[in-house]
Amino acid sequence: MSNKELCLAYLKQYAAKDIEGIAGIFDDDIVLRDWNIVVHGRPNALTETRKNFDASKSIEIEPLFLYKN
C-alpha cells in the first residue's frame, strides 16, 4: 500500500470511528502529535483516538488535496 493509500485509508477509518482498523495501521512505535498532545506507542495513540471519537457525535473528513513528497 502506498503512503497516499495508507493516508486515505486512515482518514476513512477515522471518519467511521473504526478503532480496530486504525489499530491495524498504527505501528507499535507510533508518535501521534497534534496541536494539543504528543503520545508515544500504539496503546497511547489508540487511547487518544478513542477520546476524540467519544467527544464527537460524528466525524466528516473530505481531503481536498493530498501531496506526497
N, C-alpha and C positions, 0 to 999 in steps of 0.2 A: 504494500500500500504506500503510495506516495505521501509526502508530508501534506500536500494540499488535500488529498482524500482523507487523511487522518484528521486534519483540522476540521473539515466539513462534517465528518462522522462525529467528532466530539461535540461540535455545535448542535448537531441534530439530536444527539443523545441528551445533551444538557437541556435543550428546549423541551424534550419529552420527559425530563426528570428521571432518566434511566440510569440510576446509580450503578447497577450491575454492568451495564455497557461501558460506563465511564471507568469503572474499576478495571475493566479489561484493557483500557487504553493507557491508564496511568502506569508508569514504571515504578518499581519499588523505591527508587531514589528520586522521585519527582520533587521538584521545588515549585510550589504553587505560590505565585506572587500577584497581588493586585494593589490598588491604592490604599488598602486598609491592613492587609496581613501578608505575612510570609510564613509558610509552613513547609516542613521537610518530611518526605516519606509518604507512601501511599495511604496508610491509615489516617494520618493527619489531614491530607488533602481531601480524602473522602468525607471526613467529618466536617470540614469547612464547606464542601459542596452540598452536603445534606442540610447544613444550616441555611444555605441560600435557597434550597428547594423548599424547606419548611417555612421560610419567611415570605414566599411569594405564592400567590394563587395560581398564576400561570407565567410562563416564560416564552416570549416570542423573539426569535433571532433570525434576522434576514441579512446575511452578508451581502454587502453591495459590491465590494471589491476584495480580492484576496491576492496579495503579492507574495511571490516566492523568490528568495534570493539564495 
